[in-house]
């Protein structure tokens, strides 16, 4: 559901009784706020959902609460599990799914960590909270990349 609907209305300009031309004028009309029972899930919104405390707090939470499954350690499995979930209007997470898994217990561990997270700050558009789909990678056996700030 787009935030704005664009209407193109031909505008006739007359000058001294003569038709000078047709110009396309654009008007943007803001849509009404979504209803509370609207099941629409958004992927792009003005304000994305956020873990309480920001990305650094999310990274710390994942590192602290994730255990490397013994089966994956024995098999020498290393990699990233990619999850997707919906952050609801109240900040809870639903529809947790694995986009790309690794097996050996890593997928289940990643889902467990997402389920135990505290409620997020919901995404919003024009100050109205919305249901927003969020994708999250969780690494197993791989150190997090170091980002240098210039």
C-alpha positions in Angstrom: 0.0 0.0 0.0 1.8 3.1 -1.2 2.0 6.1 1.2 1.1 8.6 -1.5 -1.1 8.3 -4.5 -0.1 10.5 -7.4 -2.8 11.9 -9.7 -1.9 13.4 -13.0 -4.5 16.0 -14.0 -4.3 17.8 -17.3 -4.3 21.5 -16.8 -5.4 23.7 -19.5 -3.9 27.1 -19.6 -5.6 29.8 -21.6 -4.0 33.1 -22.3 -6.2 35.8 -23.9 -8.7 33.2 -25.0 -6.1 31.0 -26.7 -5.1 27.5 -25.7 -1.4 27.8 -24.9 -0.8 24.1 -24.0 -1.5 21.2 -21.8 0.7 20.8 -18.8 0.7 17.7 -16.5 0.3 18.8 -12.9 1.1 16.4 -10.1 -0.8 16.3 -6.8 0.2 14.0 -3.9 -2.6 12.9 -1.7 -1.7 11.3 1.7 -3.6 8.2 2.4 -5.5 7.6 5.6 -3.6 5.9 8.5 -3.9 2.1 8.4 -6.5 0.4 10.5 -5.4 -1.5 13.6 -6.7 -4.8 12.1 -4.9 -4.3 8.8 -3.0 -7.5 8.0 -0.6 -5.8 5.6 3.1 -6.5 6.2 5.5 -3.7 5.0 9.1 -4.1 3.9 10.0 -0.4 3.5 8.8 2.2 6.0 9.9 5.6 7.2 11.2 4.3 10.5 12.4 0.7 10.5 11.8 -1.6 13.5 14.6 -1.3 16.1 16.0 -3.6 18.8 15.8 -1.8 22.2 19.2 0.0 22.5 20.0 -0.1 18.8 22.2 -2.4 16.6 25.1 -2.6 19.1 22.6 -3.9 21.8 21.2 -6.4 19.2 24.7 -7.7 18.4 25.5 -8.0 22.1 22.3 -9.8 22.8 22.9 -12.3 20.0 26.5 -12.9 21.1 25.5 -13.4 24.8 22.5 -15.7 24.2 23.7 -17.8 21.2 25.4 -21.2 21.9 27.3 -22.9 19.1 25.5 -26.3 18.8 27.7 -29.3 19.7 26.8 -31.1 16.5 27.9 -28.2 14.4 31.2 -28.0 16.4 31.9 -31.7 15.9 31.2 -31.4 12.1 33.2 -28.2 11.8 30.2 -26.3 10.4 30.7 -22.6 10.2 28.4 -20.0 8.5 25.4 -17.8 8.8 21.7 -18.6 9.4 19.5 -16.0 7.7 16.1 -15.5 9.4 13.0 -13.5 8.6 10.3 -12.4 11.0 7.5 -9.8 11.3 7.8 -7.1 14.0 4.2 -6.5 15.0 2.7 -3.2 16.1 3.4 -4.0 19.7 7.0 -5.0 19.0 6.5 -8.7 19.3 8.0 -11.0 16.7 5.8 -13.5 14.6 6.2 -15.6 11.5 9.8 -16.5 12.3 11.2 -18.4 9.3 14.6 -19.6 8.1 15.5 -18.0 4.8 18.8 -19.9 4.5 19.9 -22.4 7.1 23.0 -24.5 7.9 21.6 -27.5 9.7 23.3 -29.3 12.6 21.2 -27.5 15.1 22.2 -24.0 14.1 18.8 -23.2 12.6 16.9 -24.1 15.7 19.4 -22.2 17.9 18.9 -19.0 15.8 15.1 -19.3 16.0 15.4 -19.8 19.8 17.4 -16.6 20.2 15.0 -14.6 18.1 12.0 -15.9 20.2 13.7 -14.9 23.5 14.4 -11.3 22.4 12.6 -8.5 24.2 9.9 -6.6 22.3 11.3 -4.4 19.6 10.4 -0.8 18.9 7.9 -1.2 16.0 8.4 0.3 12.5 6.2 3.2 11.7 5.0 5.5 8.9 3.8 9.0 9.7 3.9 8.1 13.4 1.6 5.1 13.0 3.1 1.7 14.0 3.0 -0.9 11.3 3.7 -4.6 10.8 7.2 -4.8 9.2 9.2 -7.7 7.9 12.7 -7.9 9.1 15.7 -10.0 8.0 18.5 -10.9 10.4 21.7 -12.9 9.9 23.1 -14.9 12.9 26.7 -16.2 12.6 28.0 -19.5 13.9 31.7 -20.1 14.3 32.6 -17.0 12.3 33.8 -13.8 14.0 31.8 -10.7 13.3 33.4 -8.5 10.7 35.3 -5.5 12.1 34.1 -2.3 10.7 36.6 0.5 10.6 35.3 4.0 10.9 37.2 6.7 9.0 
